[in-house]
Amino acid sequence: MAKVGFASVAGAHGFRCGGPGGTHFSVTVVLVEEGNRREVEEGFRRIRERHFPGGDIRFGDGPLFEAQRQEFLEELKSLGFSFHALLVDKRKLHQKSPLQYKGTFYKFLSGLIYNNLYRTVPNLSIVADELGTPEFMESFRRYIHENHQVDLFSPATFTFSHAAEAGLLQLAGFLGESLNLFHAGLSAVDVEQERRVRARG
């Protein structure tokens, strides 16, 4: 069955690692069955509105916000999605490598996960969160089509959107941010472990 992936990045380009979670960068793709897309989107919207009536998913620091993050994640377990993520500790990257350039950084790291997904998930379309100017987005689209498509004669759909238009991009962003914070030692909420527990159950 065809699937749709909603891709978002968390963290930023650059090797200045100050700020919460600044040491890590992630690309997270939320996968849903095409036939279940509306159901998952609607379920996520309801959960989000209960916790964040304004629409933006934002957590502060401290035990209270950790408990809220955990509660939010618990409710998300009821939705029919899976996710794949590429997590990078920027402290382990060579600062003089081509990854020092913003365009190369985003294209190369995003390309790693897209390459894997296009080869392992049949009939996959991807909706990615916009990262910059229209010119950069167009060069990014060309890069993906030229380097990470399984079949150049019938390329998979790869489009861009805003989180406000495609709510599951917000879900991907939340999961990526949570991964960054956990692996930076700034949060006890391990979204990878939570999803494994659900899968075993």
N, C-alpha and C positions, 0 to 999 in steps of 0.2 A: 504494500500500500504506500502511496506517496506520502512524504513527510515534508513539513516546513520547519526550517530552523530560524530562530530569531537570535541574532548575534549582537553582542554589545561588549565594549571594552570597559575595564575598570582600572584606575591608575592612569599614569600619564607617561609620555615620552620624557626622556632626560634622566640624568644620573645624580641629580640632587635628591636625596632620599629623605628629606625632612617632611614632617607632617604625618598624620595618621595613615598607616598603610602605604606610605610613600616608597617603601622598599620593594613593593611588588606590583606587577602588572599582570592582568589576566584578560583573555578573550573567552567569553562564555557563550555557548550556543544552546538555547532551549529548543528541544525537538518535540513536535506534536504531530500526530497523524492528521493528514489533511481533512479527513472526515470529522475529526473531533475538534478542529481548530476553534470554531465558534463557541463550543461548550467550555473549552479551557479558557478562552479569552473572557467569557462572561463570568466564569467562576473566579478567575483572578481579579476581575474588576470588583466583584462583590467583596472579596476578602480585603483588597486594597482600600476600598472606601470605608470599611469598618474600622480599619486601623489608621488610615490617612485620608480623611475627608477632603483635604485640599488636592489630593492627587499625587503629590510628590512623596516618594518613599524616603524618609530621612530619619535616622536614628542618632541620638546623642551618645555621650560617653557615660559609663557608670553601670552599676548592677541593675538598676531599674530598666535602662535601655537594653541591656543584655537579655533580661527576662522578656522584654517586648519583642526583641529580635527572635528569640526562641519560640515565642507564642505565634508570631507571624509565620515562621517556618513550619510549625506544626500544622497550621491550617492549610498551608500550600501542599502538604502531603496528599490531600484529597484530590488534587488535580492530576489529570492524565498527561504528564510530561516526563521527559528525561532531559538530562543536560550533559554536555561535554565541555570541558574547559582546558585551556592552556594557561598554566600559571608560571610566571617567570620571576625569579628573585633577581632584581636588576643589579644587585651588588656583585653578582657572579658573571655579569656580562663584561666583555672587554670594552672599556670606554673609548678606545681609539678605533674600534671596529666600525664598519659602515652603519651599524645600528645607532651611532651617535646622530645620524640624520633622521629627522622626524618622519619623512616619507618612507624611507627604508625600514625604519623601526616598525611602523604600523603595517606596512605591506608584508614584510617578511614574517612577522610573528602571527598576523592574522592568516596569512597564507598557509602556515604550518597546520593549523587546525582545519581550514577549509579543504586542504589537500587530503587529509585523513578522512574527513567526513564524506567528501564526494566519492571516495573509493570504497567506503564501507556501508554507506546508507543509500540504497537504490532510490531513484525518483525523488531526489532531494532538491527543494528550492530554498533559497536563503534570503531573508530580509535582514539587512544589517543597519545598525544605527549610524547616522551620518557623523563623520569625524571632523569635517572641516569645510573648506570652501567648495563650491561646485566644481572648480577646476581640479582640485585634489580628488574629489569623489569620482570624477570621470576617469582620472588616471588610475585610481584604485580599481574601478570596475574593469578597465582594460587589463590591468595586471592580473586580476583574478581569472578573467576569461582566457587570457593567453597562457597562464601558467598552472591553473588549478582546475581545469575542466576535464572530466573523464573522456568525453567525446566532443571534439571540436566541431563536428558536423551537426550535432543536436545538443548544444550547450544547455546546462541546467540554468534555471532562472536565478539571477542574482540582482537584487534591487536594494535600494536604500530607503529608509523612512526615519521619522522622528518617534521617540518614545510616546509622545502625546497622541500619535496616530496609530501606532501598533503597540498596545499595552504590554505584550509579552516581551518587548524589548526592555521594559522596566524590570520585569522578572529576571531576565538575563543579567541586567545591571546589578540588581540586588544580590544575586548569587555570586557574581564576580567580586563585588565589594566585600561580601562576607568571606569569600575565600582569601582575599588579600589580607583582611584584618586578622583572620585566624592564623594564617601562616606567618604573619608579622608578629604574632604573640600579643595582639591587642584585643582579641575576642576569644571566648571559649566556645563559641557556636561553630561547630564543624559541619557544614552543609553536605560534604561528601559522605561522612559517616551517617548522617540522618537519612540520606537517600538510600544508602546500602541497607540500613535497618528496615526501611519501608519495603525494599525489594525482597528481602528475606521473609518478611511477614506476609 
